[in-house]
Amino acid sequence: MESSIQGLSCFLEKYAGALPAALTGGCAVAIVPQMLPSAISRVLAALALVLAVFLAYGWSTDLKPVWDDVFLVGSNPFFKSPYLIGEMFHQWLWIEPYTAYYRPVQNLSFLGDYLLWRTWFPGYRVSSLLWHGGAAVLFWRLAAGLLRDFSGGSDSCPDRLEERRSGQESDPPAHGKTWLSRPEALAWAVALIWAVHPAHNAAVAYVSGRADPLAMCFALSGWLFFRMAVTAAQPLHRSAATIAAFACGMLALCSRETGLVWLALFAIYEGAWRSHSSARVRASVWIGALMLTTFYAMLRTLPPALFEKTSAAERPLGPLLWKSVLVLGDYATLFIAPLRLSMERKLIVEGGSGIELLPVVLAFCVVLAGIAFWPGGTRRLRMFCAFWFVIAFLPISPLLAPPNTDSAEHWMYLPFAGLILGGAALWWDMTGKIRRIAVGCVVCWVLLLGVRTHLRAREWRNQDVFMRATLQNGMASPRLLALASINLILDGKFGEAETIQRKSVDRHPKDPLSKIFLGMVLQEKGDVAEALPLLQMTRSQMLAERGTHPRFCLAPAYASACLISMGRNREAEQVLRLGLETWPDGWHIIRNLVVLLTSEHRSSEAIVVLKDFISRNPWHIDAVLHCAVLLAESGQSYEAGVLLEYARTLDIRSPLPDRLMAVLLAENEMWPQSLRYQRQALRRSGGEAVDWRALAILLEKTGDIEGAHAALQKARQ
């Protein structure tokens, strides 16, 4: 066995310049040139990394929203119009302010997708793959620079600076005789391993997890721009690179909270760890980091105040440390052998006694210490990589994470990067037989990682496939079971949905969310008498739960529906009003209250409720459209038209505002104006049959009989 590995290693090292890297089921080929430092070869190598990402994760045209994609991509109102870019920076990630996720750049990226792909979800997956591929390319470039810093070719050395500024930069001396002995090539291999690791699936194949690639792309870009500024020969180039570095740093912070970890890594390395840096450069690093942190803190004051949460019980340090150890063991297992992948890894850690993970933790700590302290020329870099892993792991560990926070595999997006780079730097300092064996083992490992990534990515095709795969792994959390029951309700399978939710209540009897979703299923099924007790909540219960999950506001909405179906409208209104005191901007509650008031011929009160809601949430297009319809029905056509014109700016792709405006104008016999809006609706919808039929009616009204017949023909196609 050992001789086979050595033979494979010798072959790979000898012919690595034209190595075909089969990544996923024998369907990937990435040719990596031997002379990576040349510009053309760097472009080819970058394209090879992006190609590896696409081949590992795969793609198809039947992709559907999964998990939180339904809310963050499907019903998210913030990225439907460029006019709302400013609003993105004034809002949390979720519509309801229940958690402090401030990620406006994620919505900005979705805006780009919406402009490019409209609502075609496979296009959103393409964008996520490109962001991840871009992160891999930028990681390669930074890793190459870090390896050069400690391999005799530091860009910050006086001789290297002079070469860079004079345009006569030479390659750093190769370490050994193999292809991987070049810093650029070794860094490329590091980026490839990181790019195809299956743990990143929930940040790549899962569109709502795009915040990780975004933060990494902008953080690495900022870091690289800073290094360009340090070595720039022209003052203008230096200033431009500095401004670009600051802007990218700000975008990284606004992409995900891990931007702060990236900022800390950058500041510590460039401001303290890196050798040969002048005092002026180090001072600029810390001043820039302080400015970024200050501006970011100011931006986080723009969104509305978060819901107050009930005071959590004091968490003893001992259990937190033990749980952190178990989580570390789980992540270490995930790094080496990612066989059991799941969004909610908290259940994996809590599913057993945890003793079985202790040897893994001890072995991992020994490996991490070896990476940091093994003697060699890259020891300082390896120590920084070990620090990279630790500082990136601590914020997501139970020791520092908020109470009741689940662990997730994609949280290792940043820590694994430092770990892989540290391992590569350790390989750099190895010699002889161990070095060759390590190459063979890593190549086989990467091939297996690519296959596992491809298989895992297939589980993100749609909700049904995702749920079945997750349930087969034993991850029957209340949230997942609720998602499964919602999908079954949408398919009209009320009996199966009820069975799943009853199992959820049996497994998690103390979880209020399970009971609420069981009540929702029963209400949809028609068993309102049994559903009502599960959905009714007191004011104290509402206040206790409103800061834990955004779906709790569904309880008063569905409870009111039960009461209305039983003819108890007064009680239903009381429940809704009580719900509004707890969730003043809960749209489900507002909508049910408006429907109730309208059914009782109290449209004026319903309009007041909607206007009050719109005054606080001017971006909410559903509320604007609903209010416009009520105004039109009450004879206030002018005000309705103003709202519909405003609604057109809130969603630049939706045909609904133009359709309603065309109907409003037609009711007032303003046929030419109505026809103009109907044509706009047709363009926005992409030629739906309902718009062709409406256009035919309006053309007939304006006397264009031939055009009306042509429109009807289009509608029948």
N, C-alpha and C positions, 0 to 999 in steps of 0.2 A: 504493500500500500504506500509506504513512504517513498519507494523508488518511483512509483507511478506519479506521485505528486511532484517529486523533483524533476521528473522528465517533462511533465506538463509545464512546470515553472520555467525550465530552461527554454522550452519551445516558445512560451509566451514572451519571455524577455528577449529572445532572439528576433522574433517576428512581430513584436508589438507595434511596430510602425504601421502595419496594415492589418491590424487585428480586427476581425469582425466580431462585434459584441452582441451575441444573441441574447436578447433581454426577455422577451415574452413569448414563450411557446415557439421559439425558432422563427420569429417574424421581425427581428430588428437587426439592422446592420449599421454600425456607426464607425466609419473609417477615421482613425485618428492619426494624422500625419506625424512623422518623427520630428520635423522641424517646426514645433509649435510656435516659437517666438515670431515667425514671420507673420505679416498682417493677414495674408490669404489663409494661412493655416489656422490662425486664430478664429477667423470667421467660420471656417469649416468645422472647427472643433466646437464652436458655440452652437452652430446648427445641429451638430451631432447630439449635443446635450438636449436640445429642444426636441429633436426627433426621438431620442430615447424616452423622454417624458410621454410623448404621444403614443409610442408603441407600448410602453409599460401600462399606461392607464386605459388605452383603447378609447373608442368613441363610436357612437351609433346615432341614428336619426330618431330613435324612439325613446329618447331620454325624457323623463318627467321629473317635476319637483319632488324632493324627498325631505322628510323631517321638517325643519324650520324653513326650507325653501318656500313652502306654501305661504308663509307669512312675510319673510324677509325679502323674497323675490316676487311672489305672486301678488300679494295684496299690499305691499309696501308703497305708500303714496309719495314718498320723498324723492324718488329718482325718475318720476314720470315726466319731468319737465325741467329744462335748464333754468327756468324762472325760480325754481325751488333750491338752487344751489346754496344760496345764503341760509335757507331754512334748514338744510342738512347740518350746518354747524351750530344750529340752535336747538337740536333735538338729540335725544339718546337713540340708540340703535332700534329699540322697540318703540312702538307708538305710545304705549302706556309706560310711564316712567317708574318701572319697578326694579330695574337693575342698572348699574352705572357703567354700561358699555357705551363709550363715546367713540364712534367709528364713522365719522362723516365721509372719509375717503372711500370706505367700502360702498357707500351709497353712490358716490361719484363714479366709481367703476361700474356699478349697475346702470347708471345713467348712460354711460358710453355703450353698454350692451343694449340698452333699450333703444337708443338711437340707431344702432347698427342692426340688431336682430329682431327688434320689436318684441313680441312675446314668444319667439321661437326658442324654447329652452335649450336644445342642444347647442345653440350658439353661445349661450352663457357658459356651458361646460368648456367649449373651445377657448374662451377668454380665460377661464381659470387655469387651463393647461398652459396657456401662453404665459400667464403671470408666474406659474410655478417654474416653467422653463426659463423665464427671465431671471428668477431668483437663483436658479442653478448656475446660469452663466455668470451672474455677478458674484456669486459665492466662489466660483472658480477663479475669477480675477482677483478677488481679495485674498483667497487662500494662497495663490501664487505669490502675491506681494508679501504676505506674512512669512511664507517659506523662504523667500529671498532675503528677508530681514535677518534670518538666523542661519543662512547657508553660504555666507561669504559674498552675498550679492545684494546687500541692503540698499534700498533706494535712498535711505536717509544718510548713508555714509558720504563724506565730503567728495570723494572721488566719483561716486555714482551720481551725485547731484550735478557735478560739473559736466559729466558725460551727458546727462539728460538735457541740461540746458544748452549744451553745444551741439546737440543732435547727433552725437557719436556714441550713443549708449551701446554697450556690449552685453552679451548674455552672461549671467553668472556662471561660474565654473561648475561643471557637472560633477556629481558625487557618485563615483563608480562608473561603470561602463554600460549600464542598461538604459533603456528608454525612460523608465520610471525615475531614473536618477536626476532628471531635469525638474526643477521646481514647477515649471508650467505643466508638465505632463503629470506629475504626481498630484498637483492641485486639480487637474481635470479629472483624474480618477476619484479623488475625494468628492468632487461635485457630482460625479456620476453615481457613486454609492448613495450619497445623500438624496439625490433626485428620485431614485427608483425605490427607496425604502417604503414598504407598505404602510408604515405607521402614519404617513402623511396623507393617506387616502381621504380622511375626513377634512383635510384642508385643501384638497385638490379636486377629487371627484365630487365632493359635496360643495355645491356652489356657495352656500351660506358660510362655509368655512374659509372663504377667500381672504379674510383679514390677515391670516398668517403670511401667505405669499406677498400680499401688498406691503405689509410692514417690513418684511425682509428685503423686498426689492428696493424700496425707498431708503431703508437704513443702509444697505450695502452701497447704493448709488451715492448717498451722502458721504459715506466713508471714503469711497474711491475718489469722489470729487475733491475731498479734503487733501488726499494724498497727491492729487494732480496739482492742487493749489500750492502745496509745499515745494514741488519740484518745477513749477512753471517758471519759464525764463522771462516772459513778458509780464509787466504789471497788469495789463488789461486782462490777460488770460488768468492771472492769479486772482484778480478781483471777481471775474466771471465764475471761476471754479468755486471760490469761497461762497458767493451768493447761491450758486446751485447746491452746494453742500448744505447750507442752512435751510434752503427750501425743501430739499429731500428729507432732511431730519424732521422738519415740521410735518411733512406728509406721512412719514413713518409713525410719528406719535399719534396722528389722527387716524391711522389705519387700525391700530390695535394697541392695547395697553402694553404689549411686549416691546413697543417702541422705546419705552423707558429702559428696559433691559439692554436693548441695542445701544442706546445712548450711553449707558453706564459702561458697557464693554468698550465702546469707542473712546470714551474719555479716559478710562483707566489705561488702555493700551497706548494711545497716542499721547496722552498727557503725563504718563508716568512710566509705563512698562517699556516702551520702545527706546532702544539705545540711539545715541547720536542726535537726538532731537534737541534743538536749541531752546533756551528758556523762553524766547518770544513765541515759538510754536506751541510749547506746552501751555503757556499762559493763554494763548488764543483758544486752545482746545477747551480749557475749563471755563473761560468766559462765554464761549459759544454754547457749551452745554448748559450753563446757568441761564442764559438768555432763552434757549429752547424750552427748558423746564418752566420758566416763568410764563412765557407766551402760552404754553400748553395748559398750565394751570388756569390762566385767564380764560382760555377757550372753554374749559370744562365748567365755568360758571355760567355759560350762556343757556344751556338747557334748563327746563323747569326742574323744580325741586323734586327729588325722589320721594316715593311713598315711604313714610316712616314704618320701620319694621319693629316688631316686638323685640324687646331686649332679650338677647340670647343668654342662655345660662353660661356661667363661667366654665371655660373649657380647661380641664387640668392639663398641665404640660406633659405628664407621663404618657397618657393615652395618645396625645397628639404626636409625640415623638415616635411611639410604636407604630402608629398608623402611617407616619411619613416613611418609616423604614419599610413597611409593607408595600407602599406605593412605589418606592424606589426599586424594590425587588420586582414588582410587576413590570415597571418600565424597562428594567435591565433585561428581563426575559423577553419583552416585546422587541428590544433592540436586536438581540441575537437570533431569536426564533419567533417571529411574529405569526404564530399559528392562530391564536384566538384573538381576533380583532373585534372590537365593539366600541360604540360611541360612549357608553356609560361603563367605564372600567371600575367604578366604585363597587359594583356588585361582585366583580371578580376578586377584589381585595377582601371584601367582607364575607365572601361565600365560604371561607374555611377558617381554620384557626390561625393561619398566617405563619406557622412554624415552617411549613414547606418552602416559604420564600426566604427564610433567613440564610441558608447557605448561598443562595443566589446573591443576596445583598453583600455578604462577606466577600464572595469572589469578585463581585463588581468593584467593591471598595479597594481590593488588592490591585485589580487591573487599573483603576483610576490613579492609585498611588504610583504604580509602575509607570504609567504614562507621564505623570508629573515629575518623578524624581529619578528615572533611569538616566544614567550618565550619557552625555553626548552633546553634540554641537547645537541641537535644537531644544535643549532642556528648558530654556526660558520660554520658548514658544509653547512647549508642552505643558509647562506649569500654567501658562495663561489659558490654554485650552481646557485644562481641568477646572480652573476658576470659572471659565466660560460656562461649563456644564453646571457647576454648583450654583452660580448666581442666576442662571436661567431656570434651574429646577426649584429653587426655594420659593418663589412666588406662587407656584402651582402645587406645592406640597401642602398637605393638611396643616402643617405647622403655621403657615402664613396665609393660606387661602381662607376666604370667608366660610362661616359655618354652613354645613349642608351642601357644600360645593362638590360636585362629582368630578372625578378624574377622567381625562379623555386622552386618547392616543395622540391626537393631533397637537396636543399641548407640547409634545416633545419635538415639534418642528424646529425650534431654535436650539434646545439643548443638544440634540443629536448632531447638529452641524459642528459644534465645538468638539464633541466626542470623536467624531470621525476624523476631523482635522488633527486632533491630538494623536490618534492612532497612526495616521499617516506620517506624522513627524517622528513618532517612535520608530516606525519602519525605516525611515530615512537614516537613523543612527544604527540600525542593525547591520550585520555583515554576514557573508558566507551562507551557510546552509539554512539557518533560520530565516534569512531574508527570502530565499527562493521558495521555501515551504510556505511562508506567509503569503506570497503572491498567488500561488496555486490555490490555497484555501480561500483567499478573499475573492478570487475570480469565480470559483464555484458558488460561494455565498452570494455574490452579486447576481449571478444567474438565477438562483433560487428566489432571491428577493424580487427580481423582476417578474417572475412567474406568479409569486404570491400577490404582488401589487395588481397584476392584471386580473387575477381571480377575485380579489377584494373589490376592485373597481366595478366589476360586473354586478355586484350586489347593490350598487347605487343607481340602477337603471330606473326604478320607479318605487313607489311606496310599498307595493305588495311584495316585491322581491326583497326590498330592504327589511321589511318587518319580519318576513319569514326567516331570513338569514339571521337576524338578530335574536329572534325567539329561539331558534335552534341552538344558539350559543348560550341559552339560559339567561339572557338579559331581559327578563320580564319585569321591567320597572313600571311604576304607575303611569309615567308619561308615555312610555312606548305602548302600553296596553290601551291607553286613551287614544293614541294616534291610530292604532289598529281598529278600534271601534268606530272612530270617525270615518275612516275609509270604507268600512262595511256599511255604515249608514248612508253614505253617498251612493253606494252601489245598491241600496235598498235591501240589504241583508240584515234586517233588524234582529232576527233571532240569534245569528252568530255574534253580532255586536253585543247583545245582552249577555250571552254566555261568557264572552271575554271579560266584560266589565265586572260581572259577578265573581269571576276568578280573581280579578284585580282587588276587589274589596276583601275577598277571603285571604289573599296573600298579604295585603297591606291594610289591615282593619283600622289603623290609626291615621291613615292618609286621607285627608278631606277631599283631595282632588279625585281620588278613585270614586268616592261616593257621588260627587258632583257629576262626573261623566256617566255614571250609571243612571243617575236621574235624567240626564240629557237623552240617553239612549231610550229610556222608558217613555219620556215625553214624546220623542219622535215616533215611537212605536204606538203611542196612544194610551199607555197605562199611566194616566195622569195622577190617579189616586195614589199609586205607589211611588211615583216620581216626586211628587210635591214635598214629602218630608225629607227626601234626600237633598233637595235643592234649596230649601228654606234656610236662611242664615240670619242670626241676630246681628245687630249693629256691631257688637263687640267682636263677633266672629269675623265679620267683614273687615274690620279694622286690623284684626290680627293676621289675616291672610292676604291682604291686598298687596303687600310688599314682597310676597314670596313667589308668585307666579301670575302672569297676565291673564290666564284663562279663568281665574276665579271670578272675574266680573261676569262670566257667562251664567253663574248661578242665579242671580236675581232676574236676568233676562229670561231664562228658561222657566223659572218659577212663576213669573208673570204669565207666560204662555200657558202654563198648566191652569192657572186661576182663570184666565180669560176663556179657555175652553170649557171650564166648569161654570161659566156665567158669573164669576165673582170679580167683576171689573174694578170695583172700588178697592178691593184688597190688592188686585194686581197693580193698580196705580200706586198704592202705598208702598208696595215692595219695590217698584221701580224708583220712586222718589227716594226711598231709603238707600237704594243702591247708588243713586246719583250723589248722595251725600258722601259716600265712600269713594266712588269712582266718578268724579264730576265730568271726566272726559271719556267715559266708557261708551263707545259708539253702539255696542249691542244694546245697552240699556236705553240710550237716547232713541235709537231706532224703534224699539218696542214701545216706548212711551209715545212717540209721535204717531205710530200706527194706531195705538189705543185711542189717543185724543182725536185723530182723524175719523176713526170709526164711530165716535160719539158726536160727530159734527162740531168739534171744537178745534177747527183748523187754525183759528187765530192764535190759540194757546200753543198749538204745535209749531207754528211759525216762530213764535217767541222763543220756544225751547231751542229750535234749530239755529236761530240767529245768535242766541247766546253761546251756543256750542261753536259756531263758525267764528265768532269774535275771538275765541281763544285758540281755535284751530283752523286758521284760514286756508291751510293746505289741504283740508279734508274734502276731496272732490265729491264723495258720495253724499256728504251732508249738504254741500252746495247744490248739487243736482236735485236732491230731495226737496230742499227749500224752494228751489225754482219751480218745481212742479206744483207745489202747494200754492205758491203765489199766483201761478198761471190759472190754477183752478179757482182761486178766489177772486179772479178778475184783475189782478195787479200785473198786467202784461209787461209794462215797461220795466218794473223792478225785476221781474222774472228774466227778461232779456238781458239785463245788466249782469245778473248772476250767471247766466249761461255763457255770456261772453267771457266772464272771468273764469268759468270752469274750463273753457277751451285752452287757457294758458296753464292750467294745472296738470293736464295730461295731453301732450302734443300728439299722441298716437290714437287716443280713444275717439271713436266716431259719435259717441253718445251725446255730447253737448251739441254737436252740429245737427244731429237728428232731432233732438228736442227743440232746438231753435227753428229748424225747418217746419216742424209741426206747429209751433207757436205762431210763426208768421203766416202759415197757411190758414190757421183758424181766423186770422185777421184779414184773410184774402189778399195778402201781400205776396203774390205768386212769384215775381222775379227774384225778390230777396230770398224767399223760401227755397227757390230752385238753386240759388248760389250756395246756400248752406248745405243743401242736400248733396250737391256735387263735392263739396269739401268732405262731407261724411263718407261719400263713396271713395274718395282718395285715401282717407285715413283707414278705412276698413279693409282696403285692398280688393274691393269689388265683391262684397258679400251680396247674396241674392236679395236680402231684405232691402238693401239700399238701392239696387237696380229697380225693384218694384216701386219703391217710393219715388224714385226719379221718374219712372214712367208715368205715374199719376200726375206729378207736377208738370211734366212736359205736355201732357194732354191738356191740363188746365191752361197752359200758356199757348195752346194752339199748335204745338209741334207734334202732330200725329205720327209722322214718320219716325221722329226721334223716340217717341213713346214705344212704338212697336220694336225698334231696335233695342231699347232698354229691357223690354220684356223678354226678348230673345236671349239677352245676356243673363237675365235672371234664371232662365230655364236651363242654361248650360251647366 
